[in-house]
Amino acid sequence: MGYQYAKYVSDIPSWQLKMRKNKILVVDYDIQVCRMLKRVLESDASEVFTAVTRAQAETHLRKHRITHIVSDFTIREEVDNAYDIVSEWRRQYPWIRRVIILTAIDISSYKVPVEIDAVMAKRDPTAGVARALLS
């Protein structure tokens, strides 16, 4: 008997769903953005963790096998941009599959590191983030 496709997420046994879930870390100094992205990304049967500081993000990275990261370009309490920090995380945790940076400022003068998969405008953080992140 081969694998049977489920019509609805609720048809998939919870143990299978848990094994297939993406674990997404959203890092943004604005808790409202974190909550909004969490609602959008959880609707895709992903497990979403949020952090407003680098320390909180690193706690989640150590505790959970994070597979995707959505981060603001600015991480609270950091003088540098998220490029260096998130690139470091991706090198440290090789199971991270995709990283997206959101920004509300013009960052065209910054060179995008190879560890970053996409940079998106933060005008409407829900527009296309799930598609870009999980594609």
N, C-alpha and C positions, 0 to 999 in steps of 0.2 A: 504494500500500500504506500503510494507516494504522498508527498506533501499536498494538502488540500488548501486552496486559497480561501481565506475568510472574506465574507462579504462586508462585515463590520468589524471594527477593532474589538468590540465586545465579544465576538465569536472566537477570538484567539485566546487560548488558555493563558492565565495570568503569568505562569512561569515562562512561557514562550515569549510573551510580550515583554517581560522584564529583561530577558536575554537580548531581545532585538532593539530595545529602547536606546535612543541616542541620549547621552547625558550632556546637556548644554549648560555652559557657564555664561551668564550675562554679567558684565562688569560695567557699571555706570555710576557716577557720583549722584545722579538724580534717581532717587528711589521710585519715582513715578514711572520713569522710563523702564526701569527694571521690572516693575509690576506689569506694565503693559506688554512688554516683550515676553514675559513669563506666560501670561494668558494666551498670547498668540502661539507661542512655540509649544506649550503643553497640549494645545488642541491637536497637534500632530503626533500624539502619543509619545512625546519625548519627555524626559525627566529634566526639569530646569532648575538650576541653582542660581541665586543672585548674590552679588557682592557690590558694595559701594567703596571698598578700599582694597588696596593690594593685599593686605594681610588676610582679609576675608576670602579673597579669590584664591590665595595660596592655600588656605585651609581646605577649601573645597577641592582643589587640585590634589592635595594629599589624601583626602578622605574618599574621594569618588574617582572613578575612571572616566574623567571628562573626555568626551569625543569631539566636541565642538565649542568654540568660544566666539561670543559676540562682545566686543569691548568698545567703549567710547575711546576716542583718541586721547582724551585726558583722563588719567586715573588719579583720584583724590590723593593728596599728600605726596605726590611725586612731582619732581621738577621737570623731568623729561616726559616725552610723549609715550604712548602705549606701544609704539613699534618695538622698541628695545625690550620692554618688559614681556610683552606677549611672545615675541620671537624667542626669548629665553625660555619661557614656559613650553613652547612647542618643541624646542630642542631637548628639554628636560623630560617631557612626557611624550614620547614618540607615537602614542596611540591617538593623539589629537589629530583628527582628520581634516578639519577646516577651521579657519580663523577669519572673521570679518571684523573690520574696524568701522565704527560709525563716527561721523564727525559733523559738527555744525560750523566749522571754520574752514577757510581755504588752506589746504595742506599740500598744494601742488608743488611747493618748493622742497618737500621732503621726498626722499627716495624710499619707495615701498620695498621692504625686505622680502626675500623669497618665502619666508615663513607666513606671510600674510596673503590670504587667498583673494580677498576683495576689500575695497574701501567704498563705503556707501555714505551718501548724504543723510544727515540725521533729521531732515525736514519732517518726514513721516517714518519713524523707525520701523513701523510694521510693514511698510510697503516693500514687498520683495525680499525681506530678510529671511523668512523661512525657506523660500525657494532657493535663494543664493546659498544659504547655509547647508541645506540638506540635499542639494543637487549633486 
